[in-house]
Amino acid sequence: MSEASAPRSICLLRLSALGDVTHVLPLLHTLRKAWPEAEIAWVIGKGEHRLLDGLPGVRFIEYDKKSGIKGMRDVRRQCGGRFDVLLQLQVSARANLLSAFIPARRRIGYDRSRSKDGHGLFINERIADRPGIHVLDAIASFAEPLGLQRDGVTWEMPVPHEAHEWARAQWADDGRRSLVISPCSSHALRNWRADRCAALADHAAAQDWRIVLCGGRSELERRTGDAILAAMQRRESALDLIGKDTLKQLPALLARADLLVTPDSGPMHIANAMGTKVLGLHAASNPNRSGPYSDRRYCVDRYDDAARKYRGRPASELKWGTKIEAEGVMDLVTVDDAIAAFERYRGAIG
C-alpha cells in the first residue's frame, strides 16, 4: 500500500476472551510497525482491557457486555469521527451488532466459512478463506486486505515492573523447577478432573519440582484448587496462589513457570506469549487450531478420539473449529498422557 493510501485511523473490534485478545497482539504490532503515525483504537471487553492496559500506541474503548444498547451508543460517542478501517475480529451476535455503532469506510470481516450470526451484514470486505489454520494466523490475516504481510510474531504484553516484582516474591530462586497448574477454563466442560491434576502434580513433585496452583476468584476455581490439594500425596510441595493475583500479575506469574499445565484457556495463551512452555490438555478442542501457538510438543491431544466418540467420525471430517464440549470428554485425557507429556518436556530440557 502506498504512503498516500495508508489508513490514518484503524479500529479493532475484539471484545473477548483473554486468550483471543492475546492473539490480536501480533496483528496490532504489524499495523504499528507499518504505520506508526496511524491512530489505532481497540474496542475491547472490560477484563481484557485490564490485561492489556498500558499497551503503547493504541486507544482502548471499553465495552461492558452488561450495558447493552446503551453501552453501544457510548462506544459510538467514544469513537469520535469515522475510521478509515474497521477490523471486525469477532463474529458473535453481540460483536456484530456493536460493529454497527462504529463508523468506518472499510469494514473488513471474516470469510464466509467462519461467519455466523449475520456477520456478513456488517462488513463490506472479507479476509481470504484459509481452512485449517490457527486462530492467531486467521486474525493476523486481517492485515492482508490492507496490503501488509506479517514478518514475524510479536506479543510484547504490557506487564509492569511491579507485577514482575510480585511474581518474584512468591517463591525463592532456589534452582528448583516450577510446574504451574491453572486448572480451569471459562468453559467448564474443558476442565480436567482434579484428582488427575493431583496425580500429575505428585509425579512432578517426586522429581523435586515445585507445584504452583493459580487461578481466579470464582467459586469453581477455588473448589477445584481445594480438590487438587486434597487429592495430592505431596501437598506440602504445593504453593496455592488461586485468587491471589491480578490480571496484571498473571502474565508475570506465568513467565516464572518452567511449564504450565492447563486446559484450553486464557492462561494457556498468555503463558505462550510470555515465552513459557505449555502442557495443554486437549479433547474438547483442537490444539492445532487453539493450542499454544509457539510450541505444541507438550500438549496432550485427544481431540480425534473425542470426535470419534461424540461425533461418530474422525476429526478430519469435522468443520474446522468444532468444539466437542460434552460431559466426560476430558476423561479421554489420562494421567499417563499428561505424565508422558511432562516427561517429554523433561527430556527436552535435559
C-alpha atoms as a printed R data frame, in Angstrom:
    type eleno elety resid chain resno       x       y      z
1   ATOM     1    CA   MET     A     1   0.000   0.000  0.000
2   ATOM     2    CA   SER     A     2   1.374   3.399 -0.956
3   ATOM     3    CA   GLU     A     3   2.002   6.012  1.703
4   ATOM     4    CA   ALA     A     4  -0.731   8.185  0.210
5   ATOM     5    CA   SER     A     5  -3.332   5.439  0.593
6   ATOM     6    CA   ALA     A     6  -2.214   4.209  4.022
7   ATOM     7    CA   PRO     A     7  -5.051   4.386  6.583
8   ATOM     8    CA   ARG     A     8  -4.918   7.273  9.012
9   ATOM     9    CA   SER     A     9  -7.221   5.595 11.510
10  ATOM    10    CA   ILE     A    10  -7.936   1.926 12.264
11  ATOM    11    CA   CYS     A    11 -10.367   0.397 14.717
12  ATOM    12    CA   LEU     A    12 -10.027  -3.172 16.006
13  ATOM    13    CA   LEU     A    13 -13.135  -4.834 17.405
14  ATOM    14    CA   ARG     A    14 -12.368  -7.816 19.621
15  ATOM    15    CA   LEU     A    15 -14.138  -7.887 22.953
16  ATOM    16    CA   SER     A    16 -13.072 -11.221 24.425
17  ATOM    17    CA   ALA     A    17 -11.738 -13.572 25.618
18  ATOM    18    CA   LEU     A    18  -8.357 -13.323 27.346
19  ATOM    19    CA   GLY     A    19  -6.718 -15.830 25.034
20  ATOM    20    CA   ASP     A    20  -8.202 -14.347 21.891
21  ATOM    21    CA   VAL     A    21  -7.184 -10.767 22.678
22  ATOM    22    CA   THR     A    22  -3.676 -12.120 23.247
23  ATOM    23    CA   HIS     A    23  -3.862 -13.487 19.691
24  ATOM    24    CA   VAL     A    24  -4.620  -9.977 18.412
25  ATOM    25    CA   LEU     A    25  -1.302  -8.565 19.647
26  ATOM    26    CA   PRO     A    26   0.815  -9.775 16.666
27  ATOM    27    CA   LEU     A    27  -1.672  -8.133 14.272
28  ATOM    28    CA   LEU     A    28  -1.552  -4.911 16.260
29  ATOM    29    CA   HIS     A    29   2.247  -4.847 16.178
30  ATOM    30    CA   THR     A    30   2.195  -5.460 12.410
31  ATOM    31    CA   LEU     A    31  -0.067  -2.426 11.956
32  ATOM    32    CA   ARG     A    32   2.010  -0.267 14.310
33  ATOM    33    CA   LYS     A    33   5.242  -1.175 12.533
34  ATOM    34    CA   ALA     A    34   3.808  -0.352  9.106
35  ATOM    35    CA   TRP     A    35   2.041   2.865 10.092
36  ATOM    36    CA   PRO     A    36   3.459   4.312 13.309
37  ATOM    37    CA   GLU     A    37   1.559   7.577 12.779
38  ATOM    38    CA   ALA     A    38  -1.858   5.983 12.312
39  ATOM    39    CA   GLU     A    39  -4.462   6.303 15.051
40  ATOM    40    CA   ILE     A    40  -5.384   2.836 16.321
41  ATOM    41    CA   ALA     A    41  -8.391   2.272 18.569
42  ATOM    42    CA   TRP     A    42  -9.435  -1.058 20.055
43  ATOM    43    CA   VAL     A    43 -12.997  -1.780 21.205
44  ATOM    44    CA   ILE     A    44 -12.471  -4.356 23.943
45  ATOM    45    CA   GLY     A    45 -14.136  -6.029 26.927
46  ATOM    46    CA   LYS     A    46 -13.673  -4.886 30.498
47  ATOM    47    CA   GLY     A    47 -11.491  -7.728 31.812
48  ATOM    48    CA   GLU     A    48  -9.475  -7.906 28.608
49  ATOM    49    CA   HIS     A    49  -8.790  -4.179 28.900
50  ATOM    50    CA   ARG     A    50  -7.368  -4.724 32.398
51  ATOM    51    CA   LEU     A    51  -4.999  -7.349 30.991
52  ATOM    52    CA   LEU     A    52  -3.729  -5.124 28.164
53  ATOM    53    CA   ASP     A    53  -3.937  -1.704 29.820
54  ATOM    54    CA   GLY     A    54  -0.761   0.255 29.142
55  ATOM    55    CA   LEU     A    55  -0.187  -1.140 25.662
56  ATOM    56    CA   PRO     A    56   1.524   1.693 23.758
57  ATOM    57    CA   GLY     A    57   0.180   3.139 20.541
58  ATOM    58    CA   VAL     A    58  -3.471   2.157 20.996
59  ATOM    59    CA   ARG     A    59  -6.544   3.895 22.414
60  ATOM    60    CA   PHE     A    60  -8.835   1.465 24.184
61  ATOM    61    CA   ILE     A    61 -12.607   1.882 24.045
62  ATOM    62    CA   GLU     A    62 -14.110  -0.359 26.705
63  ATOM    63    CA   TYR     A    63 -17.461  -2.048 26.212
64  ATOM    64    CA   ASP     A    64 -19.225  -3.677 29.151
65  ATOM    65    CA   LYS     A    65 -21.308  -6.602 27.880
66  ATOM    66    CA   LYS     A    66 -23.919  -5.914 30.559
67  ATOM    67    CA   SER     A    67 -24.571  -2.394 29.241
68  ATOM    68    CA   GLY     A    68 -26.488  -3.470 26.130
69  ATOM    69    CA   ILE     A    69 -27.527  -0.877 23.552
70  ATOM    70    CA   LYS     A    70 -26.789   1.978 25.958
71  ATOM    71    CA   GLY     A    71 -23.169   0.846 26.103
72  ATOM    72    CA   MET     A    72 -23.040   0.537 22.327
73  ATOM    73    CA   ARG     A    73 -24.165   4.138 21.978
74  ATOM    74    CA   ASP     A    74 -21.407   5.124 24.387
75  ATOM    75    CA   VAL     A    75 -18.885   3.294 22.220
76  ATOM    76    CA   ARG     A    76 -20.158   5.326 19.258
77  ATOM    77    CA   ARG     A    77 -19.558   8.578 21.154
78  ATOM    78    CA   GLN     A    78 -16.052   7.493 22.131
79  ATOM    79    CA   CYS     A    79 -15.174   6.634 18.541
80  ATOM    80    CA   GLY     A    80 -15.404  10.292 17.596
81  ATOM    81    CA   GLY     A    81 -15.164  10.543 13.824
82  ATOM    82    CA   ARG     A    82 -15.213   7.952 11.097
83  ATOM    83    CA   PHE     A    83 -12.392   5.405 10.899
84  ATOM    84    CA   ASP     A    84 -10.696   4.622  7.624
85  ATOM    85    CA   VAL     A    85 -10.772   0.912  8.520
86  ATOM    86    CA   LEU     A    86 -12.677  -1.307 10.937
87  ATOM    87    CA   LEU     A    87 -11.231  -4.777 11.507
88  ATOM    88    CA   GLN     A    88 -14.194  -6.837 12.737
89  ATOM    89    CA   LEU     A    89 -12.296  -9.605 14.548
90  ATOM    90    CA   GLN     A    90 -15.263 -11.263 16.276
91  ATOM    91    CA   VAL     A    91 -18.337 -12.931 14.811
92  ATOM    92    CA   SER     A    92 -20.648 -13.234 17.825
93  ATOM    93    CA   ALA     A    93 -24.114 -11.667 17.575
94  ATOM    94    CA   ARG     A    94 -23.197  -9.058 20.208
95  ATOM    95    CA   ALA     A    95 -19.986  -8.065 18.448
96  ATOM    96    CA   ASN     A    96 -21.723  -7.899 15.077
97  ATOM    97    CA   LEU     A    97 -24.402  -5.581 16.440
98  ATOM    98    CA   LEU     A    98 -21.829  -3.442 18.237
99  ATOM    99    CA   SER     A    99 -19.902  -3.018 14.988
100 ATOM   100    CA   ALA     A   100 -22.927  -1.203 13.522
101 ATOM   101    CA   PHE     A   101 -22.241   1.598 16.024
102 ATOM   102    CA   ILE     A   102 -18.655   2.035 14.780
103 ATOM   103    CA   PRO     A   103 -18.451   4.327 11.724
104 ATOM   104    CA   ALA     A   104 -15.873   3.185  9.178
105 ATOM   105    CA   ARG     A   105 -15.341   3.374  5.443
106 ATOM   106    CA   ARG     A   106 -13.801  -0.091  5.040
107 ATOM   107    CA   ARG     A   107 -15.310  -2.825  7.203
108 ATOM   108    CA   ILE     A   108 -13.189  -5.975  6.981
109 ATOM   109    CA   GLY     A   109 -14.525  -9.224  8.404
110 ATOM   110    CA   TYR     A   110 -14.123 -12.975  8.252
111 ATOM   111    CA   ASP     A   111 -14.540 -15.238  5.226
112 ATOM   112    CA   ARG     A   112 -17.914 -16.928  4.772
113 ATOM   113    CA   SER     A   113 -16.844 -20.234  6.314
114 ATOM   114    CA   ARG     A   114 -16.077 -18.534  9.638
115 ATOM   115    CA   SER     A   115 -19.036 -16.138  9.593
116 ATOM   116    CA   LYS     A   116 -22.113 -16.568 11.739
117 ATOM   117    CA   ASP     A   117 -24.890 -14.566 13.408
118 ATOM   118    CA   GLY     A   118 -25.296 -12.251 10.424
119 ATOM   119    CA   HIS     A   119 -21.622 -11.268 10.309
120 ATOM   120    CA   GLY     A   120 -21.756 -10.596  6.570
121 ATOM   121    CA   LEU     A   121 -24.397  -7.895  7.029
122 ATOM   122    CA   PHE     A   122 -21.982  -5.694  8.974
123 ATOM   123    CA   ILE     A   123 -18.889  -5.833  6.733
124 ATOM   124    CA   ASN     A   124 -18.023  -4.881  3.157
125 ATOM   125    CA   GLU     A   125 -14.774  -6.862  2.730
126 ATOM   126    CA   ARG     A   126 -13.615 -10.309  3.796
127 ATOM   127    CA   ILE     A   127 -10.300 -11.958  4.575
128 ATOM   128    CA   ALA     A   128  -9.224 -14.934  2.447
129 ATOM   129    CA   ASP     A   129 -10.704 -18.317  3.309
130 ATOM   130    CA   ARG     A   130  -7.858 -20.484  4.588
131 ATOM   131    CA   PRO     A   131  -9.192 -23.554  6.392
132 ATOM   132    CA   GLY     A   132  -7.080 -25.466  8.854
133 ATOM   133    CA   ILE     A   133  -5.091 -22.604 10.358
134 ATOM   134    CA   HIS     A   134  -4.555 -21.492 13.941
135 ATOM   135    CA   VAL     A   135  -6.772 -18.770 15.391
136 ATOM   136    CA   LEU     A   136  -3.772 -16.433 15.622
137 ATOM   137    CA   ASP     A   137  -2.987 -16.871 11.922
138 ATOM   138    CA   ALA     A   138  -6.610 -16.176 10.990
139 ATOM   139    CA   ILE     A   139  -6.515 -12.930 12.987
140 ATOM   140    CA   ALA     A   140  -3.129 -11.993 11.520
141 ATOM   141    CA   SER     A   141  -4.550 -12.355  8.001
142 ATOM   142    CA   PHE     A   142  -6.673  -9.230  8.586
143 ATOM   143    CA   ALA     A   143  -3.543  -7.274  7.643
144 ATOM   144    CA   GLU     A   144  -3.599  -8.680  4.110
145 ATOM   145    CA   PRO     A   145  -6.525  -6.634  2.700
146 ATOM   146    CA   LEU     A   146  -4.507  -3.600  3.835
147 ATOM   147    CA   GLY     A   147  -1.536  -4.706  1.749
148 ATOM   148    CA   LEU     A   148   0.559  -5.967  4.652
149 ATOM   149    CA   GLN     A   149   2.256  -9.282  5.336
150 ATOM   150    CA   ARG     A   150   3.269 -10.343  8.826
151 ATOM   151    CA   ASP     A   151   7.034 -10.809  9.033
152 ATOM   152    CA   GLY     A   152   7.101 -12.376 12.483
153 ATOM   153    CA   VAL     A   153   5.086 -12.914 15.637
154 ATOM   154    CA   THR     A   154   5.498 -10.297 18.360
155 ATOM   155    CA   TRP     A   155   3.431 -10.121 21.554
156 ATOM   156    CA   GLU     A   156   5.133  -7.632 23.895
157 ATOM   157    CA   MET     A   157   2.424  -7.818 26.537
158 ATOM   158    CA   PRO     A   158   2.352  -4.736 28.778
159 ATOM   159    CA   VAL     A   159   3.479  -6.176 32.119
160 ATOM   160    CA   PRO     A   160   4.521  -3.529 34.672
161 ATOM   161    CA   HIS     A   161   7.716  -3.837 36.690
162 ATOM   162    CA   GLU     A   162   5.789  -4.141 39.947
163 ATOM   163    CA   ALA     A   163   3.942  -7.189 38.583
164 ATOM   164    CA   HIS     A   164   7.251  -8.934 37.931
165 ATOM   165    CA   GLU     A   165   8.399  -7.956 41.429
166 ATOM   166    CA   TRP     A   166   5.254  -9.526 42.898
167 ATOM   167    CA   ALA     A   167   5.818 -12.733 40.934
168 ATOM   168    CA   ARG     A   168   9.464 -12.957 42.037
169 ATOM   169    CA   ALA     A   169   8.356 -12.653 45.669
170 ATOM   170    CA   GLN     A   170   6.089 -15.708 45.515
171 ATOM   171    CA   TRP     A   171   8.875 -18.291 45.669
172 ATOM   172    CA   ALA     A   172  12.632 -18.342 46.002
173 ATOM   173    CA   ASP     A   173  15.027 -18.688 43.096
174 ATOM   174    CA   ASP     A   174  16.470 -21.869 44.585
175 ATOM   175    CA   GLY     A   175  17.168 -23.814 41.407
176 ATOM   176    CA   ARG     A   176  14.018 -25.968 41.601
177 ATOM   177    CA   ARG     A   177  11.855 -26.073 38.508
178 ATOM   178    CA   SER     A   178   8.262 -24.922 38.822
179 ATOM   179    CA   LEU     A   179   5.162 -26.591 37.419
180 ATOM   180    CA   VAL     A   180   2.277 -24.120 37.437
181 ATOM   181    CA   ILE     A   181  -1.211 -25.628 37.210
182 ATOM   182    CA   SER     A   182  -4.074 -23.408 36.030
183 ATOM   183    CA   PRO     A   183  -6.865 -25.981 36.166
184 ATOM   184    CA   CYS     A   184  -9.920 -24.051 34.997
185 ATOM   185    CA   SER     A   185 -11.120 -22.740 31.659
186 ATOM   186    CA   SER     A   186 -14.077 -20.390 31.335
187 ATOM   187    CA   HIS     A   187 -15.782 -23.406 29.702
188 ATOM   188    CA   ALA     A   188 -16.240 -25.957 32.495
189 ATOM   189    CA   LEU     A   189 -16.507 -28.928 30.115
190 ATOM   190    CA   ARG     A   190 -12.918 -28.311 29.000
191 ATOM   191    CA   ASN     A   191 -11.593 -28.840 32.526
192 ATOM   192    CA   TRP     A   192  -9.709 -31.936 33.645
193 ATOM   193    CA   ARG     A   193 -10.586 -33.865 36.798
194 ATOM   194    CA   ALA     A   194  -8.978 -32.564 39.999
195 ATOM   195    CA   ASP     A   195  -7.685 -35.994 41.052
196 ATOM   196    CA   ARG     A   196  -5.877 -36.325 37.716
197 ATOM   197    CA   CYS     A   197  -4.285 -32.893 38.154
198 ATOM   198    CA   ALA     A   198  -3.196 -34.072 41.605
199 ATOM   199    CA   ALA     A   199  -1.647 -37.260 40.214
200 ATOM   200    CA   LEU     A   200   0.383 -35.263 37.682
201 ATOM   201    CA   ALA     A   201   1.417 -32.820 40.404
202 ATOM   202    CA   ASP     A   202   2.573 -35.689 42.628
203 ATOM   203    CA   HIS     A   203   4.621 -37.124 39.750
204 ATOM   204    CA   ALA     A   204   6.330 -33.763 39.197
205 ATOM   205    CA   ALA     A   205   6.865 -33.238 42.935
206 ATOM   206    CA   ALA     A   206   8.580 -36.635 43.093
207 ATOM   207    CA   GLN     A   207  11.122 -35.198 40.622
208 ATOM   208    CA   ASP     A   208  11.674 -32.308 43.076
209 ATOM   209    CA   TRP     A   209   9.561 -29.848 41.116
210 ATOM   210    CA   ARG     A   210   7.733 -27.062 42.906
211 ATOM   211    CA   ILE     A   211   3.962 -27.143 42.295
212 ATOM   212    CA   VAL     A   212   2.082 -23.836 42.000
213 ATOM   213    CA   LEU     A   213  -1.696 -23.587 41.662
214 ATOM   214    CA   CYS     A   214  -3.098 -20.440 40.084
215 ATOM   215    CA   GLY     A   215  -6.499 -19.196 39.021
216 ATOM   216    CA   GLY     A   216  -9.116 -16.532 39.514
217 ATOM   217    CA   ARG     A   217 -11.530 -15.760 42.313
218 ATOM   218    CA   SER     A   218 -14.543 -17.757 41.145
219 ATOM   219    CA   GLU     A   219 -16.136 -20.424 43.315
220 ATOM   220    CA   LEU     A   220 -15.317 -23.072 40.697
221 ATOM   221    CA   GLU     A   221 -11.624 -22.209 40.704
222 ATOM   222    CA   ARG     A   222 -11.416 -22.208 44.493
223 ATOM   223    CA   ARG     A   223 -13.310 -25.502 44.734
224 ATOM   224    CA   THR     A   224 -11.114 -27.097 42.067
225 ATOM   225    CA   GLY     A   225  -7.935 -25.942 43.751
226 ATOM   226    CA   ASP     A   226  -9.084 -27.321 47.094
227 ATOM   227    CA   ALA     A   227  -9.914 -30.660 45.450
228 ATOM   228    CA   ILE     A   228  -6.453 -30.866 43.849
229 ATOM   229    CA   LEU     A   229  -4.727 -30.147 47.157
230 ATOM   230    CA   ALA     A   230  -6.908 -32.683 48.983
231 ATOM   231    CA   ALA     A   231  -6.046 -35.402 46.445
232 ATOM   232    CA   MET     A   232  -2.279 -34.749 46.392
233 ATOM   233    CA   GLN     A   233   0.004 -37.104 48.285
234 ATOM   234    CA   ARG     A   234   2.751 -34.454 48.280
235 ATOM   235    CA   ARG     A   235   0.652 -31.399 49.012
236 ATOM   236    CA   GLU     A   236   3.436 -29.893 51.154
237 ATOM   237    CA   SER     A   237   5.263 -29.161 47.881
238 ATOM   238    CA   ALA     A   238   2.350 -27.074 46.511
239 ATOM   239    CA   LEU     A   239   2.019 -23.311 46.653
240 ATOM   240    CA   ASP     A   240  -1.612 -22.186 46.449
241 ATOM   241    CA   LEU     A   241  -1.943 -18.846 44.627
242 ATOM   242    CA   ILE     A   242  -5.539 -19.275 43.431
243 ATOM   243    CA   GLY     A   243  -7.345 -15.953 43.743
244 ATOM   244    CA   LYS     A   244  -4.215 -14.112 44.891
245 ATOM   245    CA   ASP     A   245  -3.031 -12.475 41.684
246 ATOM   246    CA   THR     A   246  -4.480  -9.765 39.457
247 ATOM   247    CA   LEU     A   247  -4.816  -9.813 35.684
248 ATOM   248    CA   LYS     A   248  -1.712  -7.631 35.507
249 ATOM   249    CA   GLN     A   249   0.248 -10.016 37.740
250 ATOM   250    CA   LEU     A   250  -0.867 -13.182 35.930
251 ATOM   251    CA   PRO     A   251   1.480 -12.810 32.909
252 ATOM   252    CA   ALA     A   252   4.422 -12.191 35.242
253 ATOM   253    CA   LEU     A   253   3.492 -15.234 37.317
254 ATOM   254    CA   LEU     A   254   3.230 -17.439 34.223
255 ATOM   255    CA   ALA     A   255   6.558 -16.117 32.955
256 ATOM   256    CA   ARG     A   256   8.204 -17.556 36.097
257 ATOM   257    CA   ALA     A   257   6.894 -21.061 35.384
258 ATOM   258    CA   ASP     A   258   9.071 -23.629 33.692
259 ATOM   259    CA   LEU     A   259   5.948 -25.391 32.446
260 ATOM   260    CA   LEU     A   260   2.237 -24.563 32.650
261 ATOM   261    CA   VAL     A   261  -0.444 -27.263 32.811
262 ATOM   262    CA   THR     A   262  -3.890 -26.091 31.703
263 ATOM   263    CA   PRO     A   263  -6.860 -26.947 29.506
264 ATOM   264    CA   ASP     A   264  -7.661 -24.705 26.528
265 ATOM   265    CA   SER     A   265  -7.827 -21.394 28.413
266 ATOM   266    CA   GLY     A   266  -6.715 -17.788 28.577
267 ATOM   267    CA   PRO     A   267  -3.676 -18.603 30.754
268 ATOM   268    CA   MET     A   268  -2.518 -21.057 28.072
269 ATOM   269    CA   HIS     A   269  -2.167 -18.255 25.534
270 ATOM   270    CA   ILE     A   270  -0.859 -15.669 27.989
271 ATOM   271    CA   ALA     A   271   1.873 -18.101 29.082
272 ATOM   272    CA   ASN     A   272   2.749 -18.779 25.443
273 ATOM   273    CA   ALA     A   273   3.005 -15.035 24.811
274 ATOM   274    CA   MET     A   274   5.362 -14.731 27.795
275 ATOM   275    CA   GLY     A   275   7.640 -17.473 26.432
276 ATOM   276    CA   THR     A   276   6.601 -20.265 28.819
277 ATOM   277    CA   LYS     A   277   6.086 -23.804 27.537
278 ATOM   278    CA   VAL     A   278   2.595 -25.253 27.936
279 ATOM   279    CA   LEU     A   279   1.366 -28.751 28.667
280 ATOM   280    CA   GLY     A   280  -2.063 -28.278 27.145
281 ATOM   281    CA   LEU     A   281  -4.879 -30.716 27.891
282 ATOM   282    CA   HIS     A   282  -6.990 -31.101 24.748
283 ATOM   283    CA   ALA     A   283 -10.012 -33.237 23.957
284 ATOM   284    CA   ALA     A   284 -12.846 -30.710 23.742
285 ATOM   285    CA   SER     A   285 -10.901 -28.508 21.309
286 ATOM   286    CA   ASN     A   286  -8.314 -28.972 18.572
287 ATOM   287    CA   PRO     A   287  -4.804 -27.924 19.685
288 ATOM   288    CA   ASN     A   288  -3.824 -27.260 16.069
289 ATOM   289    CA   ARG     A   289  -6.458 -24.533 15.975
290 ATOM   290    CA   SER     A   290  -6.446 -23.166 19.516
291 ATOM   291    CA   GLY     A   291  -3.473 -24.680 21.332
292 ATOM   292    CA   PRO     A   292  -0.359 -22.769 22.422
293 ATOM   293    CA   TYR     A   293   0.771 -21.095 19.215
294 ATOM   294    CA   SER     A   294   4.550 -21.269 19.517
295 ATOM   295    CA   ASP     A   295   5.068 -24.859 20.650
296 ATOM   296    CA   ARG     A   296   2.575 -27.724 20.927
297 ATOM   297    CA   ARG     A   297   5.108 -30.511 21.543
298 ATOM   298    CA   TYR     A   298   3.997 -30.905 25.157
299 ATOM   299    CA   CYS     A   299   0.248 -30.920 24.554
300 ATOM   300    CA   VAL     A   300  -1.973 -33.954 25.071
301 ATOM   301    CA   ASP     A   301  -4.184 -34.303 22.006
302 ATOM   302    CA   ARG     A   302  -7.276 -36.495 22.352
303 ATOM   303    CA   TYR     A   303  -9.395 -34.386 20.005
304 ATOM   304    CA   ASP     A   304  -9.645 -37.072 17.338
305 ATOM   305    CA   ASP     A   305 -10.705 -39.616 19.966
306 ATOM   306    CA   ALA     A   306 -13.379 -37.165 21.122
307 ATOM   307    CA   ALA     A   307 -14.598 -36.654 17.554
308 ATOM   308    CA   ARG     A   308 -14.973 -40.385 17.009
309 ATOM   309    CA   LYS     A   309 -16.709 -40.977 20.352
310 ATOM   310    CA   TYR     A   310 -19.028 -37.951 20.456
311 ATOM   311    CA   ARG     A   311 -19.485 -37.090 16.756
312 ATOM   312    CA   GLY     A   312 -19.152 -40.549 15.200
313 ATOM   313    CA   ARG     A   313 -16.417 -39.593 12.756
314 ATOM   314    CA   PRO     A   314 -12.734 -38.602 12.736
315 ATOM   315    CA   ALA     A   315 -11.678 -35.047 13.473
316 ATOM   316    CA   SER     A   316 -10.580 -34.608  9.853
317 ATOM   317    CA   GLU     A   317 -14.256 -34.818  8.817
318 ATOM   318    CA   LEU     A   318 -15.473 -32.152 11.240
319 ATOM   319    CA   LYS     A   319 -15.768 -28.485 10.363
320 ATOM   320    CA   TRP     A   320 -12.571 -26.715 11.361
321 ATOM   321    CA   GLY     A   321 -13.035 -25.150 14.780
322 ATOM   322    CA   THR     A   322 -15.707 -27.560 16.004
323 ATOM   323    CA   LYS     A   323 -15.796 -27.732 19.808
324 ATOM   324    CA   ILE     A   324 -16.694 -31.041 21.452
325 ATOM   325    CA   GLU     A   325 -17.725 -29.750 24.854
326 ATOM   326    CA   ALA     A   326 -19.586 -32.855 26.013
327 ATOM   327    CA   GLU     A   327 -19.940 -34.248 29.502
328 ATOM   328    CA   GLY     A   328 -16.965 -36.514 30.196
329 ATOM   329    CA   VAL     A   329 -14.981 -35.593 27.084
330 ATOM   330    CA   MET     A   330 -11.910 -34.584 29.106
331 ATOM   331    CA   ASP     A   331 -11.819 -38.044 30.700
332 ATOM   332    CA   LEU     A   332 -10.250 -39.119 27.408
333 ATOM   333    CA   VAL     A   333  -7.095 -37.356 28.652
334 ATOM   334    CA   THR     A   334  -5.479 -39.859 31.016
335 ATOM   335    CA   VAL     A   335  -2.945 -39.323 33.776
336 ATOM   336    CA   ASP     A   336  -0.477 -41.386 31.741
337 ATOM   337    CA   ASP     A   337  -0.992 -39.000 28.798
338 ATOM   338    CA   ALA     A   338  -0.116 -35.996 30.952
339 ATOM   339    CA   ILE     A   339   2.850 -37.693 32.617
340 ATOM   340    CA   ALA     A   340   4.198 -38.660 29.180
341 ATOM   341    CA   ALA     A   341   3.905 -35.014 28.040
342 ATOM   342    CA   PHE     A   342   5.635 -33.846 31.228
343 ATOM   343    CA   GLU     A   343   8.456 -36.338 30.623
344 ATOM   344    CA   ARG     A   344   8.782 -35.131 27.016
345 ATOM   345    CA   TYR     A   345   9.442 -31.677 28.405
346 ATOM   346    CA   ARG     A   346  11.937 -33.002 30.958
347 ATOM   347    CA   GLY     A   347  13.715 -34.876 28.198
348 ATOM   348    CA   ALA     A   348  13.873 -31.751 26.038
349 ATOM   349    CA   ILE     A   349  15.472 -29.609 28.738
350 ATOM   350    CA   GLY     A   350  17.945 -32.327 29.774
